[in-house]
Amino acid sequence: MNKLNSYLILLLILIGEYAISLGQVLPLDSILNRIERNNPMLKMYDEQINAATNFSEITKSWMPPKISTGPWQVPYKNFSDGMWMISAEQMIPNPKKQKANYNYMLGLTHMEWHEKAAKRNELFAAAKKNYYEWVVLEMKRGLILQTDSLLNYIIQVGQIRYTYNKEKLNTIYKAQAELYELRNMETMLQGDVKMKHVELNTLMDVDKTLEFSVDTNFISRNYDLQLPDTAAIAASRSDIKHFDASINSIKLQQEYERSKRFPDYGISVSHMQALGAMPNSFAAMGMVTIPIVPWASKEYKSNIKGLENSANAISYQKQSLINETAGMLASLQYQIKTTKQQLTNYKENILPAYYKSYQTSLIAYEQNTEDLFMVLDGLKMYRMAKINELEQLNTLLKLQVEYEKELEIR
């Protein structure tokens, strides 16, 4: 009986850490680093950033020159009295237009940067969620495996006591049924762990069969202490920064539209080769566009006004997102606080109460004043309460991940 008591006491130790060594232990930060380095979605944004940078070089180009040739001022009746002309023409863009267009095109890269950061934040949140769920699953497996070993020993003791008419057969069957239920639960937990394993490997873009285990030394953060102000929210969110980059891009585009009021220039040089007795001649002409005339200026003036409306719309969208994020953070802080209170209640009140109930029935069983049925029931109630505590811990970690996602905390 003392040996049985020792086994039962082992179950009462708070399960804080448990992991099965399937391979190397990968801390959460290492997984996030691999996602940032290997995930193809983030690589796609890198290529788009490079593309925008390369496209901006287009603005420094000129129009190709034009070369033309053919008869010029040739009489219909006498071809030899005419001339053969060779002409070359080159348009020269206004440098102010080129600079304004270059700044606008280059500004698009900032939008891509912030889009990449927003996508990276989503991928990090997915990785954290799967990682923490895996940690909690390992804790549950640790509890189940210890209970499995304990029930198996109880069944053996009960069978021995039954041979001396000191135990009921139906109680032994009950213990066996609970043992098989535990093994079913263990199988389910193993399947859930494998799913988390595959999902993390997918996020890291590595072989789906790559074996590793998780570090169960997680940190519970105090995000329920102070609500961030709108300035902190705007400074941390990449999607909000993307709105700022979009507004800035629109302003740069407006500057480019305004630069269209500046003229472009051109030069044309022609050589006329006489076909008869007439002397050779040439022509050289300069050209300039006049974009300020009403029928030409209407286009860029309308574009400037339309872009101003677009910038205002994005500004309101930004304000709406900041307001929505502030509300979400306040809600998450309340939920985090409530969940922490529930965990504290489990640790300080519920679990100790179930432990005392179980311990009392165990002492009575040792003194032959209580049935093994009550010991099994007390053990089961304590185990279920412990699992409920781990569920609350899982909820707390999910809320922590959501909070970090809203503020892009790595």
Rosetta blueprint (number, residue, H / E / L):
1 M L
2 N H
3 K H
4 L H
5 N H
6 S H
7 Y H
8 L H
9 I H
10 L H
11 L H
12 L L
13 I L
14 L L
15 I L
16 G L
17 E L
18 Y L
19 A L
20 I L
21 S L
22 L L
23 G L
24 Q E
25 V E
26 L E
27 P L
28 L H
29 D H
30 S H
31 I H
32 L H
33 N H
34 R H
35 I H
36 E H
37 R H
38 N H
39 N L
40 P H
41 M H
42 L H
43 K H
44 M H
45 Y H
46 D H
47 E H
48 Q H
49 I H
50 N H
51 A H
52 A H
53 T H
54 N H
55 F H
56 S H
57 E H
58 I H
59 T H
60 K H
61 S L
62 W L
63 M L
64 P L
65 P L
66 K E
67 I E
68 S E
69 T E
70 G E
71 P E
72 W E
73 Q L
74 V L
75 P L
76 Y L
77 K L
78 N L
79 F H
80 S H
81 D H
82 G L
83 M E
84 W E
85 M E
86 I E
87 S E
88 A E
89 E E
90 Q E
91 M E
92 I E
93 P L
94 N L
95 P H
96 K H
97 K H
98 Q H
99 K H
100 A H
101 N H
102 Y H
103 N H
104 Y H
105 M H
106 L H
107 G H
108 L H
109 T H
110 H H
111 M H
112 E H
113 W H
114 H H
115 E H
116 K H
117 A H
118 A H
119 K H
120 R H
121 N H
122 E H
123 L H
124 F H
125 A H
126 A H
127 A H
128 K H
129 K H
130 N H
131 Y H
132 Y H
133 E H
134 W H
135 V H
136 V H
137 L H
138 E H
139 M H
140 K H
141 R H
142 G H
143 L H
144 I H
145 L H
146 Q H
147 T H
148 D H
149 S H
150 L H
151 L H
152 N H
153 Y H
154 I H
155 I H
156 Q H
157 V H
158 G H
159 Q H
160 I H
161 R H
162 Y H
163 T H
164 Y L
165 N L
166 K L
167 E L
168 K L
169 L H
170 N H
171 T H
172 I H
173 Y H
174 K H
175 A H
176 Q H
177 A H
178 E H
179 L H
180 Y H
181 E H
182 L H
183 R H
184 N H
185 M H
186 E H
187 T H
188 M H
189 L H
190 Q H
191 G H
192 D H
193 V H
194 K H
195 M H
196 K H
197 H H
198 V H
199 E H
200 L H
201 N H
202 T H
203 L H
204 M H
205 D L
206 V L
207 D L
208 K L
209 T L
210 L L
211 E L
212 F E
213 S E
214 V E
215 D L
216 T L
217 N L
218 F L
219 I L
220 S L
221 R L
222 N L
223 Y L
224 D L
225 L L
226 Q L
227 L L
228 P L
229 D L
230 T H
231 A H
232 A H
233 I H
234 A H
235 A H
236 S H
237 R L
238 S H
239 D H
240 I H
241 K H
242 H H
243 F H
244 D H
245 A H
246 S H
247 I H
248 N H
249 S H
250 I H
251 K H
252 L H
253 Q H
254 Q H
255 E H
256 Y H
257 E H
258 R H
259 S H
260 K L
261 R L
262 F L
263 P L
264 D L
265 Y E
266 G E
267 I E
268 S E
269 V E
270 S E
271 H E
272 M E
273 Q E
274 A E
275 L L
276 G L
277 A L
278 M L
279 P L
280 N L
281 S E
282 F E
283 A E
284 A E
285 M E
286 G E
287 M E
288 V E
289 T L
290 I L
291 P L
292 I L
293 V L
294 P H
295 W H
296 A H
297 S H
298 K H
299 E H
300 Y H
301 K H
302 S H
303 N H
304 I H
305 K H
306 G H
307 L H
308 E H
309 N H
310 S H
311 A H
312 N H
313 A H
314 I H
315 S H
316 Y H
317 Q H
318 K H
319 Q H
320 S H
321 L H
322 I H
323 N H
324 E H
325 T H
326 A H
327 G H
328 M H
329 L H
330 A H
331 S H
332 L H
333 Q H
334 Y H
335 Q H
336 I H
337 K H
338 T H
339 T H
340 K H
341 Q H
342 Q H
343 L H
344 T H
345 N H
346 Y H
347 K H
348 E H
349 N H
350 I H
351 L H
352 P H
353 A H
354 Y H
355 Y H
356 K H
357 S H
358 Y H
359 Q H
360 T H
361 S H
362 L H
363 I H
364 A H
365 Y H
366 E H
367 Q L
368 N L
369 T L
370 E L
371 D L
372 L H
373 F H
374 M H
375 V H
376 L H
377 D H
378 G H
379 L H
380 K H
381 M H
382 Y H
383 R H
384 M H
385 A H
386 K H
387 I H
388 N H
389 E H
390 L H
391 E H
392 Q H
393 L H
394 N H
395 T H
396 L H
397 L H
398 K H
399 L H
400 Q H
401 V H
402 E H
403 Y H
404 E H
405 K H
406 E H
407 L H
408 E L
409 I L
410 R L
